[in-house]
Amino acid sequence: MLKLPASVRVLERGWLSSNNILLHDAEGFALVDSGYGAHAPQTLALVGHALAGAPLGRLVNTHCHSDHMGGNAAIVRRYGCRISIPIGEAPLIDAWDEAGLYLSFADQRAERFRYDDAFAPGEVLRMGQLDWQVLAAPGHDMHATMFHAPEARVLISGDALWENGFGVIFPALFGREDAFSETRATLDAIAALDVKVVIPGHGRPFDDVGAALERAFRRLDGYEQDITRLARHCVKVMLTFSLLEKRALALDGLCAYIDSVPIFAEINRRHLGMSTAELAEYLVADLERAKAVARIGGKLVPLVSA
């Protein structure tokens, strides 16, 4: 059985919202990541129950994708806490760059928020009675960070490492040539740490770090050998994410939906070369085979947990 420090509590979520990590000390709580905007009421309920009336002093984001920062505005309205973000994300948040934040570009949503400070790799954040080293984690997001507590041998990895993979390497699909090597460097950095437990951005905390890294490196090797594998994976992930939020899409409107969302068109243009109808047919058939979706009453519905 995994054993985390008493000051660390993980609120495991599904795939629409990232996990929320509460870190407790004498001054109150810090929260790592706030989930997706559509889940903000659920996030507030979960966090409120865990706090049990205690103050929330700080909200920290591993990176600024919608499933990790979408609840920021709701959290700060409720608790009046400070918000801290990775320094590389600050220009995107300052400008509220919906393309750079993969919001309008990917048919995702987040309420605009203001942050109080930004942290950089190499700094140390004191949260939950532990010193957390801020580590760069480029790949899925080139400005992403991880938090490592050497004393407790715990890593909060965000989307840099899950038990079975990692977050989609978006920059590689849009012309960032070093994104694969940066992802490899991030995995190498994790491998060099003394880590007993990884708390990922999605999925349960895990302790077989070596096996998870082996799976991650194997997946990365496959993407480097054939980027279309990453492209196919990405469009499936993005459609599934949309279904988790919308709960269903009309099958006869799927082509129109794909045409309306820029990320599908851009990945298709760069890497897949299908017609919209071919792309829609591929997505539905492949996700059905994976038992991720089903056709019910003329609609496409998700079978995975939100």
C-alpha positions in Angstrom: 0.0 0.0 0.0 1.3 3.4 -0.9 2.2 5.7 2.0 2.3 9.4 1.5 3.4 11.9 4.1 0.5 12.8 6.5 0.6 16.4 5.2 -0.1 15.3 1.6 -3.6 14.4 0.4 -4.5 13.5 -3.2 -8.0 14.0 -4.6 -7.9 11.7 -7.5 -10.1 12.8 -10.4 -10.9 11.4 -13.9 -9.5 12.6 -17.2 -11.4 15.9 -17.7 -10.0 17.3 -14.5 -6.5 16.9 -13.2 -5.9 15.5 -9.8 -5.9 18.0 -6.9 -3.2 17.7 -4.3 -3.7 19.3 -0.9 -0.6 20.1 1.2 -1.2 20.9 4.9 0.9 22.7 7.4 0.4 24.9 10.5 -0.4 27.9 8.4 -3.2 26.2 6.4 -3.3 24.4 3.1 -1.8 24.8 -0.4 -3.5 23.2 -3.4 -1.7 22.0 -6.5 -3.9 22.3 -9.7 -7.6 23.1 -9.8 -9.2 20.9 -12.5 -11.3 21.8 -15.5 -13.7 24.8 -15.4 -16.8 22.7 -16.0 -15.9 20.7 -13.0 -15.4 23.7 -10.7 -18.5 23.0 -8.5 -17.3 19.5 -8.0 -13.8 20.7 -7.3 -15.0 23.2 -4.7 -17.1 20.5 -3.0 -14.1 18.1 -2.9 -11.7 20.7 -1.7 -14.1 22.2 0.8 -14.8 18.8 2.3 -11.0 18.1 2.6 -10.3 21.5 4.2 -13.1 21.0 6.8 -13.1 24.7 7.5 -9.3 25.3 7.4 -8.0 28.1 5.3 -6.5 27.7 1.8 -3.6 30.0 1.4 -2.2 29.2 -1.9 -3.0 27.6 -5.3 -0.1 26.4 -7.4 -0.3 25.1 -11.0 2.1 22.6 -12.5 1.2 24.1 -15.9 -1.6 26.1 -17.5 -3.7 23.8 -19.6 -7.4 24.0 -19.0 -7.7 20.7 -17.1 -5.1 22.0 -14.5 -6.0 25.7 -14.2 -9.7 25.8 -15.3 -10.9 26.0 -11.7 -8.4 28.7 -10.6 -10.9 31.6 -10.8 -13.6 29.7 -8.8 -11.1 28.7 -6.2 -9.8 32.2 -5.6 -13.3 33.6 -5.5 -14.2 31.1 -2.7 -11.0 31.2 -0.7 -9.2 34.5 -1.6 -5.9 32.5 -1.9 -2.7 33.4 -3.7 -2.2 31.9 -7.2 1.3 30.9 -8.3 2.1 29.7 -11.8 5.2 28.6 -13.7 7.1 31.7 -14.9 7.1 30.5 -18.5 3.3 30.5 -18.5 3.0 34.0 -17.3 3.0 35.7 -20.7 0.2 33.4 -22.0 -1.9 34.2 -18.9 -1.1 37.9 -19.0 -2.3 38.1 -22.6 -4.9 35.3 -22.1 -3.6 33.8 -25.3 -6.4 31.3 -26.1 -4.4 29.7 -28.9 -1.2 29.3 -26.8 -3.3 28.0 -23.9 -5.1 25.5 -26.2 -8.5 27.0 -25.3 -10.3 28.1 -28.4 -7.8 26.3 -30.5 -8.9 23.0 -29.0 -12.5 23.8 -28.0 -11.6 24.0 -24.3 -12.6 26.5 -21.7 -11.2 28.3 -18.7 -12.3 31.4 -16.9 -9.6 34.1 -16.9 -7.8 34.6 -13.6 -5.0 36.8 -12.2 -2.0 35.3 -10.6 0.0 36.7 -7.7 3.5 35.4 -8.4 5.4 33.1 -10.7 8.1 30.5 -9.8 11.0 29.2 -11.8 12.9 25.9 -12.0 15.5 25.8 -9.3 13.3 27.5 -6.7 12.0 25.8 -3.6 8.4 26.0 -2.5 7.6 25.3 1.1 4.2 23.5 1.2 2.8 20.9 3.5 5.7 20.9 5.9 8.0 19.9 3.0 10.4 21.7 0.7 9.5 21.1 -2.9 12.1 21.6 -5.6 10.7 23.2 -8.7 11.8 21.2 -11.8 11.4 22.0 -15.4 9.2 19.5 -17.2 9.1 20.5 -20.9 7.4 18.2 -23.4 3.6 18.1 -23.1 3.8 21.8 -22.3 7.2 23.5 -22.8 6.7 25.6 -19.7 5.5 22.8 -17.4 7.0 22.1 -14.0 7.1 19.3 -11.5 7.6 19.4 -7.7 10.0 17.1 -5.9 10.2 16.7 -2.1 13.6 14.9 -1.6 13.0 14.4 2.1 9.8 12.5 1.5 10.9 11.1 -1.9 7.7 12.2 -3.5 7.3 13.7 -7.0 4.3 15.7 -8.2 4.7 15.1 -11.9 1.8 16.9 -13.5 1.5 15.5 -17.0 5.2 14.7 -17.4 4.8 11.1 -16.2 1.7 9.0 -15.6 1.7 5.4 -14.5 1.0 4.5 -18.2 2.4 7.3 -20.3 2.4 11.1 -20.3 0.5 14.0 -21.7 0.3 14.5 -25.5 3.5 16.2 -26.8 1.6 19.0 -28.4 4.6 21.1 -29.5 6.0 18.3 -31.6 2.9 18.3 -33.7 3.1 22.0 -34.5 6.7 22.4 -35.6 8.7 22.4 -32.4 11.6 20.2 -33.4 13.1 19.9 -30.0 9.9 18.8 -28.3 10.8 15.1 -28.4 14.3 15.6 -27.1 12.9 17.9 -24.3 10.5 15.2 -23.4 13.3 12.7 -23.2 15.3 15.0 -21.0 12.3 15.4 -18.7 12.0 11.6 -18.3 15.8 11.3 -17.8 15.6 13.9 -15.1 12.8 11.9 -13.3 14.9 8.8 -13.6 17.8 10.5 -11.9 15.7 11.5 -8.9 15.4 9.5 -5.7 11.6 9.0 -5.8 9.5 6.6 -3.8 6.0 7.8 -4.9 4.8 9.7 -8.0 1.6 11.7 -7.8 0.6 12.2 -11.5 -1.7 14.8 -13.0 -4.1 12.0 -13.9 -4.5 8.5 -12.5 -3.6 7.1 -9.1 -0.3 7.7 -7.3 2.2 4.9 -7.9 5.4 3.6 -6.6 6.8 1.4 -9.4 8.6 4.4 -11.0 11.0 2.3 -13.0 8.3 0.4 -14.8 6.4 3.6 -15.5 9.5 5.2 -17.0 10.1 2.2 -19.1 6.7 2.4 -20.6 7.1 6.1 -21.1 10.4 5.8 -22.9 9.0 3.0 -25.1 6.0 5.3 -26.1 8.4 8.2 -26.8 10.5 6.0 -29.0 7.5 5.1 -31.1 6.5 8.7 -31.5 10.0 9.7 -32.5 10.1 6.9 -35.1 6.7 7.9 -36.6 5.1 11.2 -35.7 1.8 10.1 -37.2 1.4 7.8 -34.3 1.5 10.9 -32.0 -0.9 12.7 -34.4 -3.4 9.8 -34.4 -3.2 9.6 -30.6 -3.7 13.3 -30.2 -6.9 13.6 -32.2 -8.3 10.6 -30.4 -7.4 12.2 -27.0 -8.9 15.6 -28.0 -12.2 14.1 -29.2 -12.5 12.0 -26.1 -11.8 15.1 -24.0 -14.6 17.0 -25.8 -17.0 14.1 -25.3 -16.2 14.1 -21.5 -17.2 17.7 -21.3 -20.2 17.6 -23.7 -21.2 14.1 -22.6 -22.3 13.3 -26.2 -22.0 14.5 -29.8 -24.5 13.8 -32.6 -23.0 11.4 -35.1 -24.5 13.2 -38.0 -22.8 16.5 -36.8 -19.4 15.0 -36.1 -17.8 16.2 -39.4 -19.1 19.7 -38.8 -17.7 19.6 -35.2 -14.3 18.4 -36.4 -14.3 21.2 -39.1 -15.1 23.8 -36.4 -12.2 23.0 -34.0 -8.8 24.2 -35.3 -6.6 21.6 -33.6 -8.2 18.8 -35.7 -7.7 20.6 -39.0 -4.2 21.6 -38.2 -3.0 18.1 -37.1 -4.8 16.6 -40.1 -3.2 19.1 -42.5 0.3 18.6 -41.1 0.3 14.8 -40.5 -2.7 12.8 -41.5 -4.0 14.0 -44.8 -7.5 12.6 -44.5 -10.8 14.1 -45.6 -13.0 15.3 -42.7 -15.3 12.3 -43.3 -12.3 9.9 -43.3 -11.0 11.4 -40.1 -14.4 11.2 -38.4 -14.8 7.6 -39.4 -11.3 6.7 -38.2 -11.8 8.4 -34.8 -15.1 6.7 -34.1 -13.9 3.2 -35.2 -10.7 3.4 -33.3 -12.2 4.8 -30.1 -14.9 2.1 -30.3 -12.3 -0.6 -30.6 -10.6 0.8 -27.5 -13.9 0.8 -25.7 -13.5 4.5 -25.1 -16.8 5.5 -26.8 -20.1 4.0 -28.0 -22.8 4.9 -30.5 -26.1 5.2 -28.7 -29.2 6.6 -30.2 -27.5 8.5 -33.0 -24.9 10.0 -30.6 -21.3 9.3 -29.7 -20.9 9.0 -26.0 -17.8 8.5 -23.8 -17.3 5.3 -21.8 -14.2 6.5 -19.9 -14.5 8.4 -16.6 -14.6 12.2 -16.6 
